[in-house]
Structure formats: structure tokens, C-alpha cells
Amino acid sequence: MKKPLVAAIVAMDQQRLIGKDGALPWHLPEDLKRFRQLTSGHIVVMGRKTWESLPPKVRPLPGRLNVVVSRNPAQLSLPEGVISAASPQSALEVASAAAKPDQKVWVIGGAEIYRATLPMCDEVHLTVVQGAHSGDAWLPEFEGDFSLAHEERGEACSFLTYVRP
Ligand SMILES: NC(=O)c1ccc[n+]([C@@H]2O[C@H](COP(=O)([O-])OP(=O)(O)OC[C@H]3O[C@@H](n4cnc5c(N)ncnc54)[C@H](OP(=O)(O)O)[C@@H]3O)[C@@H](O)[C@H]2O)c1
């Protein structure tokens, strides 16, 4: 069977910051809307800390198969239908095996999971948030291994799509 496309989706500021105290450093409805539009109907892969950062009413993220990565998956108490994986690599394998035709595998963070999986991603959907914020989680550089395919201005951010050259 054809392998599904693996795409990362992430929002960073101009200093590459992505997180603060286990949450997002900003509240950007236009970015949340885009996240929902792009990932709905697909499969999302996330680290245990990002899973825990989701507001209870959208945990698991509705309309998506949720895959959570942890070194101790047996200790997680996940709702029915949510899949756990013991490594980022096995999460991508499980997600790819579960993908139906036309479903993408979306890597949705956080920093540790991006670091481990960006080398395996086919695309990166990057939101660049205006200004500098404070926080404690950053996105590693990946742009050198990708080509910028599309750029779109939002109100308080820009949406960039990177693909493999
Ligand atoms: N701006 C954005 O687009 C965006 C997107 C997502 C998240 N975030 C932010 O990023 C921050 C969280 O990022 P983070 O790096 O602290 O955490 P994370 O990547 O969400 O999760 C880290 C956890 O994943 C598991 N893990 C990591 N590497 C693993 C490996 N090799 N094998 C097995 N399990 C592994 C571990 O879980 P166990 O400890 O259970 O073993 C680890 O503690 C939050 O502030 C969040 O809001 C931002």
C-alpha cells in the first residue's frame, strides 16, 4: 500500500519559540482554525506533554485518530480509541499503517517530537507568529532540508509550507 504523507504542523515566533509552561505562548484563533482545518479527518501524532496540554474538551482532538508518544505508554491512561507508541519512530509506523487512502499523518508537537520526526517529514506547515515572546520550548532549524513552496499572510502571522526539494 502507498505510504501516507507525513507532515509537521507548528507555530513559532521570530526566535523559534513554540511553548511556555506546557502551553502555547499565544492565543491566535486564526492559527487554531487553520490547524483544525488542515488536520481534521487525518491522524495526529504528539508527545505526551502536548497531549496533556490539550484542553479537556478537545482531548482527544475530535475527528482525528490521536497517537501519543511516551517512554512509558503502559502508564498512560488514555481514552478508548487513542493509540500510544513507545517511540516517535513507532508512532509514525503505527499512524502510517492506520492511515486510510487520502489520510495524512500530522506531527503536531511538541519540541521533542518535532526534533525526532522532522527528518522523517515530507512537509512542514509553519506558522510564523509576529513579535518575540517568552517561553521554554523551541523548534529546531529544518529549513535547510526543505524548499519553501507557499507563503500566505494572516493577520498576526504568516503561513508557510515547506516541501522536500
Ligand atoms: N507552537 C506549536 O505549534 C506547538 C505545538 C505542540 C506543542 N507545543 C508546545 O510544546 C511544549 C511541549 O513540548 P515538549 O518538547 O516539552 O514535549 P512533547 O514533545 O510534547 O512531549 C515530550 C514527551 O514525549 C515523550 N517522548 C519524547 N521523546 C521520546 C522518545 N524518543 N521515545 C518515547 N517517548 C518520547 C516523553 O513522554 P514521557 O515523559 O511520558 O516518557 C516526553 O516527556 C508545550 O509548551 C506545548 O504547548 C507547541
The ligand as an ORCA input file, in Angstrom:
! r2SCAN-3c Opt
* xyz 0 1
  N       3.680     26.121     18.890
  C       3.283     24.907     18.491
  O       2.930     24.706     17.318
  C       3.269     23.767     19.472
  C       2.767     22.517     19.094
  C       2.770     21.495     20.046
  C       3.260     21.717     21.321
  N       3.742     22.952     21.627
  C       4.284     23.226     22.959
  O       5.456     22.447     23.152
  C       5.596     22.212     24.556
  C       5.740     20.720     24.792
  O       6.910     20.251     24.116
  P       7.920     19.256     24.851
  O       9.123     19.067     23.995
  O       8.107     19.737     26.259
  O       7.044     17.924     24.980
  P       6.411     16.909     23.885
  O       7.344     16.773     22.726
  O       5.001     17.273     23.644
  O       6.362     15.568     24.734
  C       7.539     15.083     25.311
  C       7.283     13.666     25.797
  O       7.178     12.787     24.674
  C       7.718     11.540     25.025
  N       8.927     11.301     24.211
  C       9.807     12.194     23.703
  N      10.805     11.572     23.043
  C      10.533     10.258     23.120
  C      11.203      9.092     22.660
  N      12.342      9.153     21.935
  N      10.652      7.894     22.910
  C       9.492      7.787     23.627
  N       8.821      8.860     24.122
  C       9.340     10.077     23.861
  C       8.099     11.625     26.501
  O       6.955     11.254     27.235
  P       7.080     10.547     28.698
  O       7.648     11.604     29.602
  O       5.679     10.151     29.026
  O       8.009      9.384     28.527
  C       8.384     13.106     26.665
  O       8.306     13.563     28.017
  C       4.351     22.781     25.233
  O       4.634     24.085     25.703
  C       3.365     22.835     24.089
  O       2.346     23.812     24.286
  C       3.752     23.973     20.732
*
